[in-house]
Amino acid sequence: MPEQDRDVPPLFTVGLLQFLVVFLLFIALLHQQRDLTVLALLVLVLTLGARGWAALSLSNLNGSCSIDKQTLFPDETLLLDIKIENNKFLPIRLRTDVPVAAPLHPAGLKTLAKESTLWWRQAAHFQWALVARTRGVHAIGSPRILAGDLFSFYSKTKTTGQPRQVIVYPRLVPLQHVALPKHDFFGMPGAASPVQDPVYILGTRDYQSGHSAKHIHWKASARHNRLQEKIFEPSIQEKALILVDVESFVRSGAETEFEQTLEVVASLAMQLMKRGCAFGLGTNGAMVGEHSGWVPVSRNLRQLPVLLEILARLKMESRGDLMAGLLLGSELPWGVSCVHFSYEEDRSLAALEKFLFRRRIPMVSFVCRTRLTAESGTDIVRAGVHSLKKIRASL
């Protein structure tokens, strides 16, 4: 059924009034009232013509919707562009409505709307600059086109394009340098170690006298016409598994602290990537969409975007025990360290420490709420547990 514009005169939209116009035409013809007959005919022709015009308005009307980016950080701008082409000789009056999530709307509303008139063989562009205000996965629905006659008496509705999702990462904040506890299997880590790991070969270089002959790369030596020796990757590297215990935030209803923690986690992952560390993520929180809350520890170019998307999709809703998810969700490589985030110290933190201690996995934990002394009101922190303020430069 055609949708009516809110400003349409009732005479053209209400069925009872239209029936009265027909009845008035019948009376005018019966009594041979020429002026009244002409007026009634004009009203009926205008009404029927507007209906037919609206019925044809959607034919050969094409629309497309595009966004300039799908992932962004808070306060970044997203450009939404809608193009509508009227590929016929019939001009139309056009209105475009785009449902968007409230955090993307400039005024906090849920619908973007613009109107225009399209003449024959004409196209129109509608653009909006949307600012992502909060972390999360925000929807941009399929644009709805209302097209009709130039008087906007009647209109037809058409939906074009596909709904989109915009992924807003947590905000990046300045952090202090975080030193991770690590295992030193060969003593000194990296290239300073007196023992080289023969498994990971980075390349070759000119052979240096005094080095073992078993490290000579004979094929490379033949190719360069001089002795070449193998260069090995450092035997130990920083590997970090970041754990986020969502259940502790849920129990306390700490939404603000939860968002602040995710900002620190995202910034820490960025810091680890710049340091060349391997890192991963584990959480017991529910996700938006069919996504796992576990990112295996790895070091590649896609690791950071994947982790940031998981943080964007993370909801403050518990999905079970974090330690149970640790047993099922992630394989812990040798030499990994754990960085744990929770709202406060509780029994689950102590159980997790024991679990990791038995597997010789060092852990450092950051909490939003620490215990306070009764006399001085100062924070009480024990070894391995620190306040979130310790690594966040400005909180």
N, C-alpha and C positions, 0 to 999 in steps of 0.2 A: 504494500500500500504506500502511495507516495507520502513523503514527509512534508509537513507544512512549515513554512517559515513563521517565526513568532510574530512578525510585523504584518502578516497578510491580513487584509480586511476580511471580516467574517462573511461578507456577502459572497466572496468567491470560494470560501472553504466550508461553510456550514451547509449541510445538505438541505435542511429545512428552508433556509433562505433561498437557496437555488430553486427549490420547489415553488416557493412563493413567486419568484421571478417568472417561472413558466406559467403559473396560474395567472399572474398579472398580464402576461402576453396573451393568454387565452381571452381574458376579459377585454383587453384592448382590441383584439380582432373582432370579438363579438359585438362590441359597440362602435367599431370603426373609428377608434381613437388613434389617429396617425402618429402623433408625437410620442404617445405612450408606447405604441407598437415599436417604433424605431428605437426608443430607449431600451426596451426589454430585449429586442433582438441584439442590440450592441452589447448588452451585458452578457447574454448567452454566448454570442460569438467570441467575445473576449475570454469568457470562462472556458469554453470548449477549446479555443485556440491555445490558451495557456496550458491546458491539460495535454494536448497533443504535442506542444512544444517541449514540455517537460519529459514526455514519454520518449522523444527523440534525442534528448540532451545527452544521454550517456553513450549513444552510438558513436563509434570512432573517437572515443575519448580515452586517451592513454595517460597513465601516470607512473612515475618512478620515484623511489625514495632512496636516499643515500646519506651516509654519515662519513665524516672524514677520518674518524678513528673509533675503534671499538674498545680500547683499553686506555685508561688515563688515570692520573692522580687527582686527589681533591684540589679544587680551585682551578683546574685546567678547563679550557673551553672546548666544547664539542660543537661542530657545525652540522646542523641538520638541513638538508636540501631536498625539496620536493619539486619535481618538474611535471607539469600537466600540459598535454598537447590536445588541442581541439582540431582534429583532422577532418573537418566537414565545413560546409558553407553556412551552417546554422549557428548564429552567435548564442552564447549561453551566459547565464549568471552563475558564478561558481563560489562555493564555500568549501574550505578544507579544514577538517578537524583531525588532529593527531593526538591520541592518548599517550601521555608520557608519565613516568614515575615522578612523584612530587619532588624528590631531591634534585631532579634535573630541570624543573620548570623555574624560569626566572622569578616568578611571583609565588612559587610554592603550590600552584594549582595542578590539575591533572589533565588538562587539555590545552593544546595549542590550536589557535584558529585564525584564519585569514580569509578574506573575501576578495574577489576580483571579477571582472567581466572579460570573457574571451570572445573575440570576434572570429570570423572565419579564418581557418588555417593559422591560428595563433597559438603560441605557447606561453605559459606563465611559470615563473620560478618563485617559490616561497622558501625563505631561509630564516632559520632561528639559530642564535648563538646560545647554547645551553652550557651552564656551568655546573660541574659535578661538585656538590657540597658535602656529601658524605660517602664513606666507603660502602661498597656493596655491589650487587648485581641489579641494575635498574633497567626496566623494560621501556622500549619505545614501540608502541603498537602500530598496526597497519593503518596508514592514512585513510580516512573516510572522506569521500568526495560527495558533496551535495550539489547537483547541477539541475538547473531548471530554466524557465523563461526569464527574459530580461526584467520583468516586473516582480520576480520572486514570489509569484502567486503559488506555484507548485514546484516541487523538486523531487528528484529521484536520487537514491543513494547507491554508491558503489564503493567497495573497499579495494584498494590497490596495494601492491607490494607485500612484503613479508615483515612480521614483527621482528624487532632487533633487541639484542641485549647489550648493554654497555657495562663493562666491568671497570669499577673504580677501585684501584689499589689503595691500601692504607697509606696515610701520609708519611713521608720520610722526614725523620727528625735527626738533629745532630746527636751523635753518641760519643762517649768516651771510648778509648781503645779497650776492647775486651780480650783479655788473654785467656786462651782456652787451655785447660789441663790436657796433656797429651802423653802418650806412651813413647819411650825412646828405646826401641828394641836393639839398635846398634850403637847406643851411647849418644853421641852428638847427632842431632837430626840434620837432614839435608846434605849439601855437598861437603860440609865440614866433617862428616862422619868418616872415620878411618876405614870403615867397611862399606864397600859399594854393593848395591843390590843388582845382581846380574839379570833380573827379570825385566826391568823397564829400561829400554835403550832409547835415549833421546836423539842421538846422532853420532857423528864421528868428528875427530880432530887430528892434527898431526901428532904422531907418536912422540912421547917425551921419554927420554932415557931414564931408566930406573923404575918405570912402571912394568907391571907384569906382562909378559909376552902373551898370556892367554886372552888378554883383552884386545889384541890386535885384530882389526877387521880386514881380512885378507882380500875380500872382493873389492872393498873401497880402496885398499892400497894399490891393487892392480889398476883400478880405474884412474886414480890420481897419479900413479907412477911414483908414489912415495908412501911410506908406512903411515897408516891411519889407525887410531885406537878408538874404541867405543866410549861414548859419553853416557853415563847412566843417570836415570832419574833419581832424585833423592830417595833414600830408603824409608824415610818417614815424612809424612805430610799431615797438616792439620785437617782433621775430619770432624765435623760437628753435626750432631743431630739435635735440632731445635724441637723441644717438646712444649706444647701449650695445653695446660689443664683447664678446660672450659668449665668443668663441673664446679670448681671452687668459685668461679665468678657467678655462676647460676645460683648457688646457695646464698650468696650475699647480695644478689641483685645489683652487682657493680657494673653497670653498663659503661659508664665513663671510664673507669679503670680498665675495662676490657678493651675498649678502643685504643686507649693509650698503650696498652701492652702490645696490641697488634702493630701499632706504629713502630714500637721498639723492635719487634721481631722482624718486620720488613726492613728496617734500617740496619739491623744486625746482619741480615742475609746479604744486603748490598755491601756491607763492610767486608764480610767473608769472601765475597766474590772478588772484590778488589785486591784482597790479599792472596788470591789464588788458592783458597781453601776449598775442599769438597764439603758440601753441606746438604742437609735434608730436613724434612719437617714431619712431625707427628702430632696429631691432636685427637681428642675424643669429642670434638664438637660436631654438630650436624652441619650439613652443607646445603647450599642452594644448588639444586640439580643433582644428577647422578654422578657424583665425584667422590673419590676417596680422600680421606684426610691425611694420607701418608704419601710423602715424597721420598723415595730412596736416596740415600746419601750418594752424591755423585758430583762431578765437576765437568760441566759442559755449558755451552752457550744458552741452552734452553732451560737450565736449572732455575735461574732467578725468575723469569716470567711465569714458569709453572708454579713456583712457590708463592709468588705474589697473587696469582689468580686463586689459589687455594685460600689464602688469607682474605681475599675479597669475597669469596663465597662462604666463608665461615660465619656461622650464626652462634649467638650466645644461647646455645641449647645443647645440653649434654647428650652424648650418644653411648655412654657406658664408661667403664673404668679405663683410665689411660694406660695402666700397666697391661691390661688384657689386650688392648689394641697394640701395644708394643710387642707382645708375643706373636700376634697374628699379622700385623700390618707391615712390619719392616724387618729386613735382614740387616743386622748390625755388622758392618765390616770391622776387621781388626784395626785397632788404633783409633777408634772413634771416641769422641767426647760428647757429653750431653749438656745442653744448656736448657734448663727447665724454667718455665714461666707459670706462675699461678697467682691467685689473689692473696693467699696467706699460707702460713705453715699449718699443715694438718697431718692427719694420720696417713693419708695417701702419699704425701711427700716423703714421710719417713719410710713407708713400705717401698717406694720407688728407689730410694737411696740404697736400701738393703739389697734389692733386686739387682741393681747395677753394680754394687760393690762385689757381690758374689761372682759376677762376670768380669770383674776387673775393668769396669768402665767408669772413668772419672766423671763427676757431674758437678756443675755449678748451678745454683738456683737463684732466681730473682722473683721477689714477691712485692705486691703493691702495698700490703699492710703488714708491718712488722709489729712485734710485741713491744710494749712500752714499760719502762720501769715506773713503779708507783710514785717514787719520790721526785725524780728529775724530769720524767716525761720523755727521756731520750729513747731512741730506737735500740732494741736488743737484737743483735744479729749474731749468729754463730758461724763457725767455719763452713764455707760452702754455700751459705744462704745470705743473700744481700738484698738491699732495698732496690727497687727499680730506679730510684733516683740516682743510684751510683753510676749507672751507665748512660742515663739520659741527661744530656747537657742542660736542657731546659725543660722543666716539667710544670 
